[in-house]
Amino acid sequence: MNLPLHFGWLGVFEAALIAVIVGVLCFAFWRWLCRRTGWGEARAIGWACVSAVVIAAGIDSWNLFYMGVVKLESPLYARIALSKMHDPDFVGTRVFLEWAGALCGVVLAWTLFRGRGAGEGAEP
């Protein structure tokens, strides 16, 4: 994400909250699209999960993957790679909570929108 977030735990929780909001919005979009095309609810949930994780945690996940795969054999390359990250000390925690937040946002939206829709009756 390219937002001016705080460092440390506060930045991690801000990123997770943003990921929850992104998950809710992605599910609302995919639910609307799937209802218009006649697809099922499961397809909306699946695509919402994928798109929410890519949008909310994509850059930080890439940075974590890059640090684990690329051989940083010299201090110069390590310093260059770390300078491109927002908060390299908490990147693992940030990625985990962004993924969890995005998926929880989709589940939260699914539970909120579950009873609403065209052709559905009120659930008991």
DOTORMAR-104643 format. One record per residue (C-alpha): residue in three letters; x, y, z. Coordinates in Angstrom, 1 decimal, padded with zeros to 4 digits. Example, Ala and Ser with C-alpha at 12.3 -4.5 7.8 and 13.67 -1.06 7.14 Angstrom:
<pts>
<aa ALA, x 012.3, y -004.5, z 007.8> $
<aa SER, x 013.7, y -001.1, z 007.1> $
</pts>
This chain:
<pts>
<aa MET, x 000.0, y 000.0, z 000.0> $
<aa ASN, x 001.2, y 003.5, z -000.7> $
<aa LEU, x -000.4, y 005.2, z 002.3> $
<aa PRO, x 001.5, y 007.1, z 004.9> $
<aa LEU, x 001.0, y 004.5, z 007.7> $
<aa HIS, x 002.7, y 004.6, z 011.1> $
<aa PHE, x 005.6, y 002.3, z 011.9> $
<aa GLY, x 005.5, y -000.7, z 014.3> $
<aa TRP, x 002.3, y -002.2, z 015.8> $
<aa LEU, x 000.2, y 000.9, z 015.1> $
<aa GLY, x 001.0, y 000.7, z 011.4> $
<aa VAL, x 000.3, y -003.1, z 011.3> $
<aa PHE, x -003.2, y -002.5, z 012.8> $
<aa GLU, x -003.9, y 000.4, z 010.4> $
<aa ALA, x -003.0, y -001.9, z 007.5> $
<aa ALA, x -005.2, y -004.7, z 008.9> $
<aa LEU, x -008.1, y -002.3, z 009.3> $
<aa ILE, x -007.7, y -001.1, z 005.7> $
<aa ALA, x -007.6, y -004.7, z 004.6> $
<aa VAL, x -010.9, y -005.4, z 006.3> $
<aa ILE, x -012.5, y -002.5, z 004.5> $
<aa VAL, x -011.0, y -003.6, z 001.2> $
<aa GLY, x -012.4, y -007.1, z 001.8> $
<aa VAL, x -015.9, y -005.7, z 002.5> $
<aa LEU, x -015.8, y -003.6, z -000.7> $
<aa CYS, x -014.5, y -006.4, z -002.8> $
<aa PHE, x -017.2, y -008.7, z -001.7> $
<aa ALA, x -019.9, y -006.0, z -002.4> $
<aa PHE, x -018.5, y -005.6, z -005.9> $
<aa TRP, x -018.2, y -009.3, z -006.7> $
<aa ARG, x -021.6, y -010.0, z -005.2> $
<aa TRP, x -023.2, y -007.4, z -007.4> $
<aa LEU, x -021.3, y -008.6, z -010.5> $
<aa CYS, x -022.1, y -012.3, z -009.9> $
<aa ARG, x -025.8, y -011.5, z -009.3> $
<aa ARG, x -025.9, y -009.6, z -012.7> $
<aa THR, x -024.3, y -012.5, z -014.5> $
<aa GLY, x -026.2, y -015.3, z -012.8> $
<aa TRP, x -023.2, y -016.8, z -011.1> $
<aa GLY, x -023.4, y -018.4, z -007.6> $
<aa GLU, x -022.5, y -016.9, z -004.3> $
<aa ALA, x -019.5, y -019.2, z -004.0> $
<aa ARG, x -017.9, y -017.6, z -007.0> $
<aa ALA, x -018.4, y -014.1, z -005.5> $
<aa ILE, x -016.8, y -015.2, z -002.3> $
<aa GLY, x -013.8, y -016.8, z -004.0> $
<aa TRP, x -013.1, y -013.9, z -006.3> $
<aa ALA, x -013.6, y -011.4, z -003.5> $
<aa CYS, x -011.0, y -013.2, z -001.4> $
<aa VAL, x -008.5, y -013.3, z -004.2> $
<aa SER, x -009.0, y -009.6, z -005.2> $
<aa ALA, x -009.0, y -008.4, z -001.6> $
<aa VAL, x -005.7, y -010.1, z -000.7> $
<aa VAL, x -004.1, y -008.8, z -003.9> $
<aa ILE, x -005.3, y -005.2, z -003.4> $
<aa ALA, x -004.7, y -005.0, z 000.4> $
<aa ALA, x -001.6, y -007.1, z 000.8> $
<aa GLY, x 000.0, y -007.3, z -002.6> $
<aa ILE, x 003.0, y -005.0, z -002.2> $
<aa ASP, x 003.9, y -006.1, z 001.3> $
<aa SER, x 003.5, y -009.8, z 000.3> $
<aa TRP, x 005.8, y -009.2, z -002.7> $
<aa ASN, x 008.4, y -007.5, z -000.5> $
<aa LEU, x 008.3, y -010.5, z 001.9> $
<aa PHE, x 008.6, y -013.0, z -000.9> $
<aa TYR, x 011.4, y -011.0, z -002.5> $
<aa MET, x 013.4, y -010.9, z 000.7> $
<aa GLY, x 013.0, y -014.7, z 001.1> $
<aa VAL, x 013.8, y -015.7, z -002.4> $
<aa VAL, x 016.5, y -013.3, z -003.7> $
<aa LYS, x 020.0, y -013.9, z -002.5> $
<aa LEU, x 021.1, y -010.7, z -000.8> $
<aa GLU, x 024.8, y -011.6, z -000.8> $
<aa SER, x 026.2, y -008.1, z -000.1> $
<aa PRO, x 025.2, y -005.5, z 002.4> $
<aa LEU, x 024.6, y -003.1, z -000.4> $
<aa TYR, x 021.9, y -005.2, z -002.0> $
<aa ALA, x 020.3, y -005.8, z 001.4> $
<aa ARG, x 020.3, y -002.1, z 002.1> $
<aa ILE, x 018.7, y -001.3, z -001.3> $
<aa ALA, x 016.0, y -003.9, z -000.8> $
<aa LEU, x 015.2, y -002.8, z 002.8> $
<aa SER, x 015.1, y 000.9, z 001.7> $
<aa LYS, x 012.2, y 000.1, z -000.7> $
<aa MET, x 010.1, y -001.3, z 002.2> $
<aa HIS, x 007.9, y 000.9, z 004.4> $
<aa ASP, x 008.5, y -000.9, z 007.7> $
<aa PRO, x 011.0, y -003.8, z 007.2> $
<aa ASP, x 011.0, y -004.7, z 010.9> $
<aa PHE, x 007.3, y -005.6, z 010.9> $
<aa VAL, x 006.8, y -006.8, z 007.3> $
<aa GLY, x 006.0, y -010.4, z 008.3> $
<aa THR, x 003.4, y -009.3, z 010.9> $
<aa ARG, x 002.0, y -006.8, z 008.5> $
<aa VAL, x 001.5, y -009.4, z 005.7> $
<aa PHE, x -000.1, y -011.9, z 008.0> $
<aa LEU, x -002.6, y -009.4, z 009.4> $
<aa GLU, x -003.3, y -007.9, z 006.0> $
<aa TRP, x -004.2, y -011.4, z 004.7> $
<aa ALA, x -006.3, y -012.1, z 007.8> $
<aa GLY, x -008.0, y -008.7, z 007.6> $
<aa ALA, x -008.8, y -009.1, z 003.9> $
<aa LEU, x -010.3, y -012.5, z 004.4> $
<aa CYS, x -012.2, y -011.5, z 007.5> $
<aa GLY, x -013.6, y -008.5, z 005.6> $
<aa VAL, x -015.0, y -010.8, z 003.0> $
<aa VAL, x -016.5, y -013.1, z 005.6> $
<aa LEU, x -017.9, y -010.1, z 007.5> $
<aa ALA, x -019.5, y -008.7, z 004.3> $
<aa TRP, x -020.9, y -012.1, z 003.5> $
<aa THR, x -022.6, y -012.4, z 006.9> $
<aa LEU, x -024.0, y -008.9, z 006.6> $
<aa PHE, x -025.3, y -009.3, z 003.0> $
<aa ARG, x -026.4, y -012.9, z 003.4> $
<aa GLY, x -030.1, y -012.1, z 004.1> $
<aa ARG, x -030.4, y -009.5, z 001.4> $
<aa GLY, x -030.9, y -009.9, z -002.3> $
<aa ALA, x -033.2, y -010.3, z -005.1> $
<aa GLY, x -035.6, y -013.2, z -004.8> $
<aa GLU, x -034.6, y -014.2, z -001.3> $
<aa GLY, x -037.0, y -014.3, z 001.5> $
<aa ALA, x -036.4, y -013.3, z 005.1> $
<aa GLU, x -034.4, y -015.9, z 007.0> $
<aa PRO, x -035.8, y -017.0, z 010.3> $
</pts>
